[in-house]
Amino acid sequence: MSKIYRIPTTQEKKTLISFILYHHKSLGEDELLLTIDTYLKQQYLDPLTSIEVIVLLDEIQLQELPILEHATLPLEERLIVIEGGEEFKGPGALWNEGFKIARGELVTFTWTGVKWFLDTSVHLVRMIKTGELDCAYSRAVYKLPTANGKVQSILVGEKDLSIHFLSFTPSIPLNYTIIKAEVVKELGGFCENREFAKIADWELMLRLFSQYRSDGLLGSYLVLQKRLQDIDYGYPFRYSWDDLVRVFISKTSSFFNVLMPKGSRKETLLPEIKFEPHKEIKIGIVSGLLENAQVQIEVLNYLEFLGLTYPISWRRFIENQTMPEELKNYDIVFFIRSRTGEALELAKYCYKEGIKTVYILDDNWFYVTETYPQLASQLGKDTSYYQYFILILTTVDYVITYNDILYEDTKKYNHNVFKLPPNVNLEHFYRPEALEEDTSIRIGFTGSSSKLQHFGPAFKALYRILSEYPEVKLYFKGIPLPPEFTPFRDRIIETSYSHNYKDYANEVSKWRYDIMISPIDETRYTNSKCPCKYFDATAVGAAGIYATTELMRKVVKPNRTGLLIENKEEAWYQALKKLIIQPSLREAIVKNAREDIEKNYDTKAVASYFILFLQQVLGRKL
């Protein structure tokens, strides 16, 4: 039961700002007093009528803080102390208790070590009053020590919010934010689950900034001595900071951009996160240095999504930079397209240690040289790469493939082959609004230069299109255009292939394609691929034109979710012309394709197959 000290006799009297300050027993009394002092000495505000400080003590009693207990300040009426009891309560629960008795029209939630400039509050109050805001915040800097003994500065409170930045720290600091009390009441306060004490500040801020009007003070950076997550609570948390971050990033990846229905404002996000009682599943991911796209699509898409519900942790290992012993104590190790001696040694180590291993194969290397004979020196059956590939394939416990052809070819080398549906995480892509003055039609391709041999007919058709339609621009990534296109260079953007998948998704999204093409010849190798061209075109909001192959016939519905054509010049020309002059057809194709992918291929839609596979490998439910 909490005890409250120093309730002023004029409790019903309102004040302007309530500083609600969390103090854990691991934090010193001197630091606490210095923190309180900066709040009571805010300039241009009358501390006797405008400010109150509510101190919340966790696992410590007031009598253990003799200076605070016997303070005889003239501001005593504005200083309230709440004892939380002998057991650890956490900041969320105590902030809620402090808020219940707070008399401020505005409130701010802080902790020991969070000091304000003397004029910070008056500026933030003025912003709220004059800007008709619900809250206002100041900029701050975290000084964090690094492994090499240096200090890293992390800035927060910037106006340009970045979701990725949330993986390190809250983008907006709760401890330097003033909020209308009525808004905190609408939000229902903080999550009181002690397991999430380290991110109690973050959880409230994500809900706050997704729904209410805010702005930042572009002043000097306040220096934060200790983050909430760094307090030495001494509580046996079941989940690490990394666990909480990973779960929360996935849970809220689009939260800033979606206004919650008013009826759900009082609901916190954290109670929706359900951890199963089983022990954490540790997953290792082994690959070459340049396999970033495959690692993201084939493993991380799923793990980032499943991390919302299941206690899963993962780490990536570069195969030629990893010692076998580093894989000790992992439950499952995935090998992504591995074909080196170093990867084979890692697979052998896992076999000896009883660690479950899975090989993910999305390319038909059994037949690659029949389509690309120029790769014989790299992937031919006489090369060490191919031999290591076969040896790893026969060493691992399981293999994942994505289509019938590759499934049949792989079964010759491993008896535990699974065929899973391919997936795409649509949240990695977006489509920016077009500028009013931009009337261009943007046509393009993304992929590796190995596809160049298929492009002859499409290049000839594109040359004709550029000659006839001055509004057409080309955006090509990964494949160089031939010299014949030189006269059109002012209408062409070319960039190199991106190995970082998320950078790739961001770049092609910015280009705002209208039409994307996929020229390919039909072979056993090309029909063993995943339909990524269909996925990517749809994800960026483009209508796709695809050379008709067995692979594309299985996923694309002709004239509904894309155009299927022969890989011939006239077919390419007519299809391109058709989509250029019929914007309504482009829109219909994009709409239908988007619905198809959301239903049948989006990561969330097919994650259940991956869950079943993991349960098969582990021999138990997750």
C-alpha positions in Angstrom: 0.0 0.0 0.0 1.5 3.3 -1.0 1.9 6.1 1.6 1.5 9.7 0.7 3.4 12.5 2.6 3.0 16.2 2.6 -0.4 16.6 1.0 -1.0 20.4 1.1 -4.1 21.5 3.0 -5.1 23.3 -0.2 -5.1 20.1 -2.2 -8.1 21.2 -4.3 -6.1 24.2 -5.4 -5.0 23.8 -9.1 -1.5 24.5 -10.4 0.0 24.9 -13.8 2.5 22.1 -14.0 3.0 18.9 -12.1 6.4 17.3 -12.3 5.8 13.6 -11.5 9.3 12.2 -10.6 10.2 8.5 -10.3 13.0 7.6 -7.9 14.3 4.1 -7.5 16.4 3.0 -4.5 19.4 2.5 -6.8 19.5 6.3 -7.5 21.3 8.6 -5.0 19.6 11.2 -2.8 22.0 13.9 -3.9 21.0 13.4 -7.5 17.3 13.4 -6.5 17.6 16.7 -4.7 19.5 18.3 -7.6 16.8 17.1 -10.0 14.0 18.5 -7.8 15.8 21.8 -7.5 15.8 22.3 -11.3 12.0 21.9 -11.4 11.3 24.2 -8.4 13.5 26.9 -9.9 12.0 27.2 -13.3 12.2 30.8 -14.4 9.2 33.1 -15.3 6.9 30.8 -13.3 5.8 31.4 -9.7 6.9 28.2 -7.9 4.3 28.8 -5.2 1.4 28.8 -7.6 2.5 27.3 -10.8 4.6 24.2 -9.9 4.3 21.1 -7.8 6.7 18.2 -7.6 5.4 14.7 -6.8 8.3 12.3 -5.8 7.6 8.6 -6.2 9.8 6.3 -4.2 10.2 2.7 -5.4 11.6 0.1 -2.9 12.8 2.9 -0.6 11.2 4.8 2.3 11.2 8.5 3.0 13.1 8.0 6.2 16.0 6.6 4.2 16.3 10.0 2.5 17.1 12.2 5.6 17.7 15.4 3.7 14.5 15.2 1.8 12.6 14.0 4.9 13.7 17.0 7.0 13.7 19.6 4.3 12.1 22.9 5.6 11.7 24.7 2.3 9.2 27.5 1.8 8.1 25.4 -1.2 7.2 22.4 1.1 3.5 22.8 0.1 4.5 22.1 -3.4 6.5 19.0 -2.7 4.6 15.7 -2.3 6.2 12.3 -1.6 4.6 8.9 -2.3 6.2 5.7 -1.0 5.5 2.8 -3.3 6.2 0.1 -0.7 9.0 -2.5 -0.2 8.4 -4.4 -3.4 9.4 -3.2 -6.8 6.5 -1.5 -8.6 8.2 0.1 -11.6 7.8 3.5 -13.0 4.5 2.9 -14.9 2.5 2.0 -11.8 4.0 4.8 -9.7 3.5 7.4 -12.4 -0.1 6.4 -12.5 -0.4 6.9 -8.7 1.3 10.3 -8.9 -1.0 11.4 -11.7 -4.1 10.5 -9.6 -3.3 13.2 -7.1 -1.6 15.7 -9.5 -3.3 19.1 -9.5 -1.5 20.4 -12.6 -3.3 21.5 -15.7 -0.2 20.2 -17.4 2.0 17.3 -16.4 5.4 15.9 -17.1 6.8 12.5 -16.1 10.5 12.3 -15.2 13.0 10.4 -13.1 16.0 11.1 -11.0 18.8 12.6 -13.1 16.5 14.3 -15.6 17.4 18.0 -15.2 15.8 20.9 -17.1 17.2 24.2 -18.2 15.7 27.0 -16.1 13.6 28.3 -18.9 12.5 25.0 -20.5 9.0 24.8 -19.0 8.0 28.3 -19.9 8.8 27.8 -23.5 6.9 24.5 -23.7 3.9 25.9 -21.9 3.8 28.8 -24.3 4.0 26.4 -27.3 1.0 24.5 -25.9 -1.1 27.6 -25.2 -0.4 29.5 -28.4 -0.2 26.6 -30.7 -3.3 24.8 -29.5 -1.2 21.7 -28.9 -1.8 18.7 -26.7 1.8 18.4 -25.8 5.2 19.9 -26.5 8.7 18.5 -26.1 12.3 19.6 -26.0 15.4 18.2 -27.6 17.8 16.1 -25.6 21.1 14.2 -26.1 22.0 10.9 -24.5 25.7 10.3 -23.8 26.3 6.6 -24.1 29.7 4.8 -23.5 30.8 2.5 -26.3 32.8 -0.7 -26.2 36.0 1.1 -27.3 35.8 3.5 -24.4 34.4 6.4 -26.4 31.1 8.3 -25.9 28.3 8.1 -28.4 25.8 10.9 -28.6 22.2 10.1 -29.5 19.9 13.0 -30.3 16.2 12.7 -29.5 13.3 15.2 -29.8 13.9 15.9 -33.5 10.9 16.8 -35.6 11.8 14.4 -38.3 10.7 11.1 -36.7 12.3 7.9 -37.9 10.7 4.6 -37.1 14.1 2.9 -37.5 15.5 5.2 -34.8 13.2 3.6 -32.3 15.4 0.5 -32.3 17.8 2.5 -30.1 15.8 4.9 -28.0 12.5 6.7 -27.9 12.4 9.3 -30.7 10.6 11.8 -28.4 11.7 11.9 -24.7 8.9 11.5 -22.2 11.1 13.2 -19.6 11.3 16.4 -21.6 7.6 16.5 -22.7 4.8 18.5 -21.1 1.3 17.0 -21.7 -2.2 18.2 -21.0 -3.5 16.3 -18.0 -6.8 15.6 -19.8 -4.8 13.9 -22.6 -3.1 11.6 -20.1 -6.5 10.7 -18.6 -7.8 9.9 -22.1 -4.9 7.6 -22.8 -5.5 5.7 -19.6 -2.0 6.4 -18.2 0.9 4.0 -18.3 1.2 0.3 -18.6 1.8 -1.1 -15.1 3.3 -4.5 -16.1 6.6 -4.6 -14.3 8.1 -6.7 -17.1 8.0 -3.6 -19.3 9.3 -1.1 -16.8 12.3 -0.4 -19.1 10.0 0.9 -21.8 7.1 2.4 -19.8 8.0 5.8 -21.1 8.3 4.7 -24.7 4.9 2.8 -24.7 3.0 5.9 -23.6 4.8 8.1 -26.1 3.9 6.0 -29.1 0.3 6.2 -28.2 0.5 9.9 -27.4 2.2 10.9 -30.7 0.0 8.7 -32.9 -3.2 10.6 -31.8 -2.5 14.0 -30.4 -1.2 17.4 -31.6 2.4 18.0 -30.8 5.4 20.1 -31.6 9.1 20.3 -30.6 11.1 23.1 -29.2 14.1 23.9 -31.4 16.3 25.0 -28.6 19.6 23.7 -27.1 19.9 20.0 -26.3 19.3 19.0 -22.7 21.8 16.4 -21.5 20.2 13.3 -20.0 22.3 11.6 -17.4 20.5 8.3 -17.2 17.8 6.7 -19.4 14.9 4.9 -17.9 16.1 1.6 -19.4 19.5 2.0 -17.8 18.3 2.2 -14.2 19.6 -0.7 -12.1 16.2 -2.0 -11.0 17.6 -5.2 -9.6 14.4 -6.9 -10.7 14.7 -10.3 -12.4 13.2 -9.4 -15.8 12.3 -12.3 -18.0 13.1 -10.4 -21.2 16.1 -8.4 -22.2 16.0 -4.9 -23.6 16.7 -6.3 -27.0 13.6 -8.6 -26.7 11.4 -5.7 -25.7 12.7 -3.5 -28.5 12.3 -6.1 -31.2 8.8 -6.9 -30.1 7.8 -3.2 -29.8 9.4 -2.2 -33.1 7.5 -4.8 -35.0 4.3 -4.1 -33.1 4.4 -0.3 -33.8 6.2 -0.2 -37.2 3.3 1.8 -38.7 1.8 3.1 -35.5 2.9 6.7 -36.0 1.0 6.9 -39.3 -2.3 5.4 -38.2 -4.7 7.3 -36.0 -6.3 4.8 -33.6 -10.1 4.9 -33.3 -11.2 7.2 -30.4 -12.7 4.3 -28.5 -9.4 2.5 -28.3 -7.4 5.4 -26.9 -7.4 4.0 -23.4 -6.0 0.7 -24.5 -2.3 0.2 -24.1 -0.3 -1.8 -26.6 1.7 -3.9 -24.2 -1.1 -6.1 -22.9 -1.6 -7.3 -26.5 1.9 -8.8 -26.5 1.6 -12.3 -25.2 4.8 -14.3 -24.5 4.4 -18.0 -24.4 5.6 -19.7 -21.2 8.2 -21.8 -23.2 11.9 -20.8 -23.1 13.3 -18.5 -25.6 14.0 -19.9 -29.0 17.5 -18.9 -30.2 17.9 -18.8 -34.0 21.2 -18.3 -35.9 21.3 -17.1 -39.5 24.4 -18.1 -41.5 25.0 -16.5 -44.9 27.5 -14.8 -47.1 28.2 -11.1 -46.7 26.1 -10.1 -49.7 23.0 -12.2 -49.1 21.2 -9.4 -47.2 18.1 -9.5 -49.4 17.6 -13.2 -49.1 18.2 -13.1 -45.3 15.6 -10.4 -44.9 12.9 -11.9 -47.2 13.3 -15.6 -46.3 14.0 -15.4 -42.6 13.8 -11.9 -41.0 10.4 -11.1 -42.5 9.0 -14.0 -40.5 11.1 -13.5 -37.3 10.3 -9.8 -37.1 6.6 -10.6 -37.3 6.6 -13.7 -35.0 8.6 -11.7 -32.4 5.3 -10.0 -31.7 3.9 -13.1 -30.0 6.7 -15.6 -29.4 9.9 -15.4 -27.4 12.3 -15.6 -30.3 15.8 -14.1 -30.6 18.1 -14.2 -33.5 21.6 -13.3 -34.7 23.2 -13.2 -38.1 26.6 -14.8 -38.7 28.8 -14.1 -41.8 30.0 -17.6 -42.7 33.7 -16.7 -43.4 33.9 -14.6 -40.2 32.3 -17.0 -37.7 33.9 -19.6 -35.5 31.9 -22.8 -35.1 31.8 -22.4 -31.3 29.8 -19.2 -31.7 26.8 -21.3 -32.7 26.7 -23.1 -29.4 23.4 -23.1 -27.5 21.4 -22.1 -30.6 18.2 -24.0 -31.1 18.1 -23.7 -34.9 20.6 -22.4 -37.4 19.5 -21.4 -40.9 22.0 -21.5 -43.8 21.0 -19.1 -46.6 22.4 -20.0 -50.0 25.7 -21.1 -48.4 28.3 -22.7 -50.7 31.7 -22.3 -49.0 34.0 -24.4 -47.0 33.6 -22.2 -43.9 29.8 -22.8 -44.1 30.3 -26.5 -44.3 32.4 -26.5 -41.2 29.7 -24.6 -39.3 27.1 -27.2 -40.5 29.3 -30.0 -39.3 29.7 -28.4 -35.9 25.9 -28.1 -35.6 25.5 -31.7 -36.5 28.0 -32.8 -33.8 26.4 -30.6 -31.2 22.8 -31.6 -32.0 21.8 -28.2 -33.2 19.0 -28.3 -35.7 20.0 -26.9 -39.2 17.9 -25.7 -42.1 19.2 -24.8 -45.6 17.1 -22.3 -47.5 17.4 -22.6 -51.3 15.7 -20.1 -53.7 17.9 -20.7 -56.8 18.2 -23.8 -58.8 21.9 -24.2 -58.8 21.5 -27.7 -60.2 20.6 -26.2 -63.5 21.9 -22.6 -63.4 24.6 -23.1 -66.1 22.1 -24.3 -68.6 20.5 -20.8 -68.5 23.7 -18.9 -67.8 26.7 -20.8 -69.2 28.9 -17.7 -68.4 28.6 -18.7 -64.7 30.1 -22.1 -65.2 33.4 -21.0 -63.7 31.6 -19.8 -60.5 28.7 -22.3 -60.1 29.5 -25.1 -62.5 29.4 -28.7 -61.2 33.2 -28.9 -61.3 33.7 -25.9 -59.0 34.3 -26.0 -55.3 31.3 -23.8 -54.7 29.0 -26.4 -56.2 30.7 -29.2 -54.3 30.4 -27.4 -51.0 26.8 -26.6 -51.8 26.0 -30.3 -52.3 27.9 -31.3 -49.1 26.1 -28.7 -47.0 22.7 -29.7 -48.5 23.3 -33.3 -47.4 24.6 -32.3 -44.0 21.7 -30.2 -42.8 18.6 -31.6 -41.2 16.0 -29.8 -43.3 15.8 -27.8 -46.6 13.2 -25.1 -47.5 12.3 -24.4 -51.1 9.6 -22.3 -52.7 8.3 -24.2 -55.8 7.6 -27.6 -57.2 10.5 -27.8 -59.5 13.1 -26.9 -56.9 11.4 -29.2 -54.4 11.8 -32.2 -56.7 15.4 -31.4 -57.6 16.4 -31.0 -54.0 14.8 -34.2 -52.7 17.6 -36.1 -54.4 20.1 -34.8 -51.8 18.0 -34.4 -48.6 14.9 -36.4 -47.5 13.5 -33.5 -45.3 12.6 -30.9 -47.9 9.7 -28.5 -47.3 8.0 -26.3 -49.8 6.8 -23.0 -48.3 5.0 -20.2 -50.1 7.1 -17.2 -51.0 6.4 -14.0 -49.1 6.9 -10.2 -49.2 6.5 -7.8 -46.4 4.5 -4.9 -47.9 5.4 -2.6 -45.0 8.9 -2.3 -46.4 7.5 -0.4 -49.4 5.4 2.7 -49.9 4.2 5.0 -52.7 4.8 8.7 -52.3 2.4 11.3 -53.6 3.1 12.6 -57.1 3.9 16.3 -57.6 1.1 18.1 -59.4 3.4 19.2 -62.2 4.9 15.8 -62.7 3.0 14.1 -65.6 5.7 11.6 -66.4 5.2 7.9 -66.9 7.9 6.0 -65.1 8.9 2.6 -66.5 11.6 0.4 -65.0 13.2 -2.8 -63.9 15.1 -3.9 -60.8 17.4 -6.9 -60.6 20.9 -8.3 -61.2 22.9 -7.9 -64.4 22.7 -11.7 -65.0 19.3 -11.1 -66.5 20.8 -8.9 -69.3 20.7 -11.7 -71.9 16.9 -11.8 -71.8 16.5 -8.0 -72.5 17.1 -7.7 -76.2 13.4 -7.6 -77.3 12.4 -5.4 -74.4 15.2 -2.9 -75.0 14.1 -2.5 -78.7 10.5 -1.9 -77.6 11.6 0.6 -74.9 13.6 2.6 -77.5 10.5 2.9 -79.7 8.4 4.0 -76.7 11.0 6.7 -75.6 11.0 8.0 -79.2 7.2 8.2 -79.3 6.2 9.3 -75.8 8.3 12.2 -74.4 6.6 11.9 -71.0 8.1 8.5 -70.5 11.1 8.1 -68.1 13.2 5.0 -67.4 14.3 3.9 -64.0 16.7 0.9 -64.1 18.4 -0.7 -61.1 21.0 -3.4 -61.5 21.1 -3.6 -65.3 22.9 -1.2 -67.7 21.1 0.2 -70.7 22.9 -0.2 -74.0 24.6 2.7 -75.8 21.6 3.2 -78.1 19.8 4.9 -75.3 22.3 7.8 -75.1 20.0 10.3 -76.8 17.5 9.8 -74.0 19.9 10.1 -71.1 18.1 13.1 -69.6 15.1 10.8 -69.1 16.9 7.9 -67.6 17.9 7.0 -64.1 20.3 4.1 -63.5 21.7 2.8 -60.2 23.6 -0.2 -59.2 22.2 -3.3 -57.5 21.5 -2.9 -53.8 22.5 -5.7 -51.4 20.8 -4.0 -48.5 17.1 -5.0 -48.9 15.6 -2.2 -46.9 17.7 0.4 -48.7 16.5 -1.2 -52.0 12.9 -1.1 -50.9 13.2 2.6 -49.9 14.9 3.6 -53.2 12.5 1.9 -55.6 9.5 3.2 -53.5 10.8 6.8 -54.0 10.9 6.3 -57.7 7.1 5.9 -57.9 7.0 3.5 -60.8 4.0 3.4 -63.0 5.0 0.3 -65.0 7.6 -2.4 -64.2 8.8 -5.0 -66.6 10.3 -8.5 -66.2 11.8 -9.9 -69.4 12.9 -13.5 -69.0 13.3 -16.7 -71.1 11.7 -19.9 -70.0 14.1 -22.5 -68.6 14.1 -24.9 -65.7 16.3 -22.5 -63.8 14.1 -19.4 -64.3 10.9 -21.4 -63.5 12.5 -22.4 -60.1 12.7 -18.8 -58.9 10.4 -16.9 -56.6 8.0 -14.4 -58.2 9.8 -11.4 -56.7 9.2 -9.2 -59.7 5.5 -9.5 -59.3 5.8 -8.8 -55.6 8.0 -5.8 -55.9 6.0 -4.2 -58.8 2.8 -4.5 -56.8 4.4 -3.3 -53.5 5.5 0.0 -55.1 2.2 0.5 -56.8 3.2 -0.3 -60.4 1.4 -2.4 -63.0 3.6 -5.2 -64.1 4.4 -6.7 -67.6 5.9 -10.1 -67.4 7.4 -12.5 -70.0 5.1 -15.5 -69.8 6.7 -18.5 -68.1 5.5 -21.4 -66.1 6.4 -19.5 -62.9 4.5 -16.3 -63.8 1.5 -18.2 -65.2 1.1 -19.7 -61.7 0.9 -16.3 -59.9 -0.3 -13.6 -62.4 -3.8 -13.5 -63.6 -3.6 -12.1 -67.2 -5.0 -8.6 -67.6 -6.2 -8.6 -64.0 -3.1 -8.6 -61.8 -0.6 -8.1 -64.6 0.1 -8.5 -68.3 1.7 -11.7 -69.6 3.4 -11.6 -72.9 5.9 -13.4 -75.1 9.4 -12.1 -74.8 9.3 -10.5 -78.2 9.8 -6.9 -79.3 6.3 -6.3 -80.7 4.7 -7.9 -77.7 6.6 -5.6 -75.4 5.9 -2.5 -77.5 2.1 -3.2 -77.5 1.9 -4.0 -73.8 3.9 -0.9 -72.8 1.8 1.3 -75.1 -1.4 -0.2 -73.7 -0.5 0.7 -70.1 0.8 4.2 -71.1 -2.5 5.2 -72.7 -4.8 3.5 -70.3 -4.1 4.8 -66.8 -7.4 3.2 -65.6 -6.1 -0.2 -66.6 -2.9 0.4 -64.6 -4.9 1.4 -61.5 -7.1 -1.7 -61.8 -4.1 -4.0 -62.2 -2.4 -2.5 -59.2 -5.6 -2.7 -57.1 -6.2 -6.4 -58.0 -2.6 -7.4 -57.5 -2.4 -5.7 -54.2 -5.5 -7.6 -53.0 -4.0 -10.9 -54.2 -0.7 -10.4 -52.5 -2.2 -9.2 -49.2 -4.3 -12.3 -49.2 -1.9 -14.9 -50.4 1.7 -13.7 -50.1 2.1 -11.0 -47.5 4.3 -12.1 -44.6 1.4 -11.9 -42.2 -0.8 -14.0 -44.5 1.6 -16.9 -44.8 3.4 -16.8 -41.4 1.4 -19.8 -40.2 3.3 -22.0 -42.6 6.6 -20.9 -41.1 5.3 -21.4 -37.6 4.3 -25.0 -38.5 7.8 -25.6 -40.0 9.5 -24.3 -36.8 7.3 -26.6 -34.7 8.2 -29.5 -36.9 11.9 -28.7 -36.4 11.7 -28.1 -32.7 9.4 -31.0 -32.1 7.0 -28.9 -30.0 4.6 -26.0 -30.2 6.1 -22.5 -30.0 
